[in-house]
Amino acid sequence: MDLLILGGTQWLGRELAKEASARGHRVTCLARGEAGAIADGAVLVRADRSQPGAYDEVARHEWDAVIDVTRQPGFARRAAVDLGPHAAHWTFISSGNVYAAHDEPGADESAELMAPLEADESTPDTYGEAKSAIELAYREALGDRLLVIRPGLIAGPGDASGRSGYWVARAARDDQPILVPDILDAAVQAIHIDDLVRFTLDSIEQRRTGAFNAVGDRTTFGDWLARSRTIAGHRGEVIAAAPSWLAGQGVAEWSGPDSLPLWIIDPEWSAFLDRSNAAAVAAGLSLRPIDELLAETLEWERAQGLDRERGAGLDAARERALLAALLG
């Protein structure tokens, strides 16, 4: 295929380009080229999607498939007009954040979506509305040529956010007590980056359309933690703290500096990592075992440095201070 990726210089886009090239497709990436190098075998067309005429060069070509990973509705609205007529098949990598509610375990793709963002530019606080707006723009322009992939937490080697690798990396760092939120029964889902890429490209090759929750199988935080400790060989204690106490100490949820990943305190988000993947599995999504996912992630984490400054999690000093405060 002649495959155009709108992006392709960051983690997911680069992995899509890498695998598509390995499969023998002719891959072009349209990007500014500032976020990183494109995959070997792909061709870079430099363009700033915020500028008029950004799609002029690639709009001269007829594409077998286009993939877009953007979070900016304005980019998608312009791409739908300028490129839509030149693509036989279109894939948008959306997000589980598009759903209006996140408190129903096992909800599927028929669940209500957030109201679409009217603005062309999104912020971190309007991420779900922005992705919903992009889905709408592409549905209206492309009709039955559109495939929508809705991942949840993407995990594995290359996760610069630090979310998916924190617990296994923390377990490998040392045998000192691990501070955890007291949420052992909370749901956790993660999909390995390679499984997501494979499902996406398989679906494109089969000209699949419609929307799919590309998420991992459900487990619990307690199970994720136990598997992480076993794989990393952690022999120390695990000390659980009440979520309210952690929040009072200024520990952040989910992601970012000074956080405890996979923890969400708001009960309205209790099923954010607990959506149905039945439709995707029926369509061919294959998921590697959690132990394999964690082992591959740990190998990458070790290569990056277990003591490095992370995108998510607690550093050793902060964890020790919190444990001292908790235990008196």
Buried (B, 14 or more C-beta within 10 A) or exposed (E): BBBBBBBBBBBBBBBBBBBBBEBEBBBBBBBBBEBEEBBEBBBBBEBEBEEEEBBEEBBEEEBBBBBBBBBBBBBBBBBBEBBBEBBEBBBBBBBBBBBEEBEBEEBBBEBEBBEBBEEBEBEEEBBBBBBBBBBBBBBEBBEEBBBBBBBBBBBBBBBEBBBBBBBBBBBBBEEBBBBBBBBBEBBBBBBBBBBBBBBBBBBBBEEBBEBBBBBBEBBBBBBBBBBBBEBBEBEEEBBBBEBEBBBEBEBBBBBBBBBBBBBBBEEEBBBBBBBBBBBBBEBEBEBBEBEEBBBBBBEBBBEBEBEEEBBBBBBEEBBBBBBEEBEE
